[in-house]
Amino acid sequence: MAIDLGTALTERLGCRYPIVQTAMGWVAEPRLVAATGNAGGFGFLAGATIEPARMEEAIVEVKRLSDRPFGVNFHMYQPNAEHIVELVLRHGVRAVSYSRSPGKQMITRLKDAGVVCMPTVGALKHAVKAVQMGADMVTVQGGEGGGHTGSVPTALLLGQVLDSVQVPVIAAGGFKDGRGLAAALAMGAAGIAMGTRFLMTRESPVPQATLQRYLQVREPDAIRVSRAIDGMPQRMIDNELLVHLEQAGAPRRLWLALKNGLAYRRHSGMGLGQMLATAFKLRSAGELSAAQTLMAANAPMIIQQAMVEGHPERGVLPSGQIAALIDDLPSCAELIQRIADDAQLRLAELARRAS
Ligand SMILES: Cc1cc2nc3c(=O)[nH]c(=O)nc-3n(C[C@H](O)[C@H](O)[C@H](O)COP(=O)(O)O)c2cc1C
């Protein structure tokens, strides 16, 4: 029996399979996004860590490598957010993702141009708010997911959100295979979104030394949540840096935050005034405490140490717990095809039992 994997997600995003490669800072670069699209999935460029001056070039590069639709992720508080929206519109990018909702005006502008707005949320109340703000679909990331994460496991969060919103819901956090895709579809999701699994592919730009750390981890408990990086809960592989930061006193953390703040300023091209204004906006929006504001620049710059420079002991290793169950680095084409084939087999078996 042939099982159709088409859903509201494949229809709206124009991809073959309901499989999304999520934005990952420094990792979701043009090559990975294009490989995902060419394989029938849908990839998001990590707009929050791509240098503003390189953003248009990155979009054009994806288009050069693939004629499939793709998306761009951005952070509403990053100084070039407006410029990214301009580029999205100018280059006919299919979708945008974000974790903090842009204002209604920006969302309306994107939607009027046919751009699909699909935020990622980690809690029910944020899903409801995102839909009120105009989201076309929502990706829900359960606590087992990588990077900044909430505390509710995927299976619970997905059920909660499916019961509460009327837009298609995509499940994220803890997926790697056809078993997971079949389960998510059976629960009512429109597809799955994966970060860690795509980080561990052949088209991932992450240096070998760092990838080895991801391959070596075998215990889901060794991929834990800590606030030591930027004050917000973030899931990552336990390493030397994390232990050091957790043991460091306040002066050392402050020194690190200031040092990384300056490095981030150089990378993002932000003036000091702009940086202070961004920090102030985050504080007044109630998003961050004073200490978190100071630490906010830590995350992107320390992550870069592992993801770009190839120093897994010196950088943060954001990861979902699923890394403990992954032991290969397939190409995106192999990965997506085997997920789709396996999900189809499993769903066909269930359908056979039902008939
Ligand atoms: C290395 C890494 C970097 C990430 N960076 C970002 C980011 O910049 N912006 C974002 O919204 N989410 C980020 N995330 C979260 C992912 O987009 C995604 O929601 C998450 O990885 C899903 O869970 P999984 O890892 O179990 O698949 C990151 C995750 C990882 C593993």
The ligand as an SDF file (V2000), in Angstrom:
LIG
                    3D

 31 33  0  0  0  0  0  0  0  0999 V2000
   23.8720   23.4220   17.2150 C   0  0  0  0  0  0  0  0  0  0  0  0
   22.4950   23.9990   17.3590 C   0  0  0  0  0  0  0  0  0  0  0  0
   22.2950   25.3540   17.1600 C   0  0  0  0  0  0  0  0  0  0  0  0
   21.0150   25.9030   17.2540 C   0  0  0  0  0  0  0  0  0  0  0  0
   20.8470   27.2420   16.9850 N   0  0  0  0  0  0  0  0  0  0  0  0
   19.5920   27.7440   16.9370 C   0  0  0  0  0  0  0  0  0  0  0  0
   19.3810   29.0950   16.5170 C   0  0  0  0  0  0  0  0  0  0  0  0
   20.3260   29.8250   16.1910 O   0  0  0  0  0  0  0  0  0  0  0  0
   18.0920   29.5730   16.4750 N   0  0  0  0  0  0  0  0  0  0  0  0
   17.0340   28.7680   16.8090 C   0  0  0  0  0  0  0  0  0  0  0  0
   15.8830   29.2380   16.7480 O   0  0  0  0  0  0  0  0  0  0  0  0
   17.2020   27.4930   17.2240 N   0  0  0  0  0  0  0  0  0  0  0  0
   18.4440   26.9600   17.2750 C   0  0  0  0  0  0  0  0  0  0  0  0
   18.6260   25.6440   17.6410 N   0  0  0  0  0  0  0  0  0  0  0  0
   17.4480   24.7860   17.8940 C   0  0  0  0  0  0  0  0  0  0  0  0
   17.0800   24.0420   16.5900 C   0  0  0  0  0  0  0  0  0  0  0  0
   16.7010   24.9530   15.6000 O   0  0  0  0  0  0  0  0  0  0  0  0
   15.9490   23.0010   16.7770 C   0  0  0  0  0  0  0  0  0  0  0  0
   14.7660   23.6200   17.2080 O   0  0  0  0  0  0  0  0  0  0  0  0
   16.3350   21.8610   17.7020 C   0  0  0  0  0  0  0  0  0  0  0  0
   17.6470   21.4280   17.3970 O   0  0  0  0  0  0  0  0  0  0  0  0
   15.3600   20.6940   17.5680 C   0  0  0  0  0  0  0  0  0  0  0  0
   15.6890   19.6270   18.3980 O   0  0  0  0  0  0  0  0  0  0  0  0
   16.6550   18.3800   17.9560 P   0  0  0  0  0  0  0  0  0  0  0  0
   18.0250   18.8980   18.1000 O   0  0  0  0  0  0  0  0  0  0  0  0
   16.3080   17.3000   18.9300 O   0  0  0  0  0  0  0  0  0  0  0  0
   16.3200   18.0260   16.5470 O   0  0  0  0  0  0  0  0  0  0  0  0
   19.9020   25.0730   17.5900 C   0  0  0  0  0  0  0  0  0  0  0  0
   20.1130   23.7100   17.8280 C   0  0  0  0  0  0  0  0  0  0  0  0
   21.3870   23.1550   17.7090 C   0  0  0  0  0  0  0  0  0  0  0  0
   21.5670   21.6670   17.9260 C   0  0  0  0  0  0  0  0  0  0  0  0
  1  2  1  0
  2  3  1  0
  2 30  2  0
  3  4  2  0
  4  5  1  0
  4 28  1  0
  5  6  2  0
  6  7  1  0
  6 13  1  0
  7  8  2  0
  7  9  1  0
  9 10  1  0
 10 11  2  0
 10 12  1  0
 12 13  2  0
 13 14  1  0
 14 15  1  0
 14 28  1  0
 15 16  1  0
 16 17  1  0
 16 18  1  0
 18 19  1  0
 18 20  1  0
 20 21  1  0
 20 22  1  0
 22 23  1  0
 23 24  1  0
 24 25  2  0
 24 26  1  0
 24 27  1  0
 28 29  2  0
 29 30  1  0
 30 31  1  0
M  END
$$$$
